[in-house]
Amino acid sequence: MIAGIAINGRKIVEWMPVVTRWVWRAGHEQLTYRRRIIRPRPVGTLSLPGDAAALREWNDPESGAVMIHDPNALTLTAVVAVSHPAFALLDPDEQHPRVVGWGRVLAGACLSDAHQRTRIGQIEDAAATAEYEARAWVRSRNEEHA
């Protein structure tokens, strides 16, 4: 009978584990944290343990690039999305300057000092989603008029 009474939207039976745990923590003086959090973490710092705690995150809102700086390993890792909706459909006169420009970007990234290492990874997505969407639209139009 008593178990069905609701307090703050929960039945007494549902409150029992919460209250039991709180009473145990109060009895063992575990109701406060070891370190008080007085101010929020500075922008760009990550909440990571050990050596990884030194990592800093940098976001470039203009380009959308995300960079992670590791002062211990002296590295800067950048992730940048580069895309073009229909590069293969461009005229060769339009493709050439774009290929040359991308080559300059890669060459600039690979220029090395004595203490610099550069690794470039590339992920390509060649899914023709626009083609599939166009075909689906044509099918739907044909079905409407049939």
N, C-alpha and C positions, 0 to 999 in steps of 0.2 A: 504494500500500500504506500509506504513512505517513498519507495524507490520510484514511483511514478510522478512525484511532485517535481515541477520544473523550477529552476532558479537560473535566471539570465539565459533562457532558451535551452538549457541542458537539464536533463533529469538528474536526480541526486546520484543515481547509479553511475552516470557518466562523469560526475564530478569526483567520485571517490579516488580514481587513480591520480588525478591532478592534485587533490588535497593531500593524499598520502605522500606523494613525491615532495610536495612543498614542505610538509611537516618534517620529513626526513632531512631535507636540505637545511631547514632552519635549525634542527637539532645538531647538525654537524657544521654549523656556521658557514654554509656555502651559498648564501644569498647574494653575495657581492662578487664582482669580478676582481681579479688580481690587479688589473690596470684599468684605470678609469679612462674612458674615451672622451677627451675634452674637446677635440676639434676633428672635423672630417679629414680624411686622407687627402693629400695634395693631388691636384689634377695630374693625370699621367702616371701615377704610381700604381703598381699592381700589388694586391694583397697575396703575396706568395711567401712560402717558408724558405729558410736557409739562404744559399747563395743566389737563388732566383729572386729574392726580395729586392735586389738592386735593379731589376729590369724596369725600364721606363717605356711608356707607350706614347707615341706621337701620332696624332691624326691631322691630316691636311684636308680641310674641308673643301678647298678649291679643286684638288685633283682626285680626292677620294682615297689617296694612298694612306696606308697604315704602316708605321715603322716601330720596331721594337729595338731599343738600345740596351746592350748588355755591357756595362762598363768593366766587368770582371774579365770577359773574354775579348773585349775591345771589338765588338761586332755591332753592326746595324743591319737589321733584317727588314726589308720593305716588301710589301705586297701591294701590287697595283693591277687593276683590271684594265686591260686594253682590248677594245673591241671595235669592229666595224660591221655594219649590217650586211653589206653586199660587196666585199672587196673583190671577189672573183668576177663580179659582173661589171666592174669598172673598166674603162678603156685602158689599154697599156700605157698611154700617155699619162693617165691619172694614177695608175698603179706604181709606176717607176718612182716618182717623188716620195710616195708613202713608204716604199720599201727602203729607199735611201735614208729617209728620216728615221725609220725604225733601226736601221743599221747603225746610224750615228748614236742613237740612244744606247744600244747595246755596246758599241765601242767605247762610249764615254763611261759606261758602268764598269767596263773591264780594264780601263787604264789603271795600272797598279803602281803603288808606291812600294817601298821595301816591306812595309808592315801591313799591307792590305791584301785581303783575299776576297775574291768575288766569285759567287756562285749564282748562276741564273737557271731557274727552272721555268718551264713553260707548260701550261696546260691549255690544250686546244679543245674547243667545243665546236664541232662541225654539224650540229643538229640543224636541220632545215625546218625549224618550227614555223616560219612564215609560210613556207610551201604547204605544209600540212594544214595550217589554218585556212589558207586560200582554197585548197581542195575541199575542205569541210564546208566552207561558205558556199562554194559552187554547188556542191551536192545538196545542201539545204535549199538553195534557190531553185534547183531543178526539181526537187521533191515538192516544193510549194506550187510550182507551175504545172506539175504533171497531173 
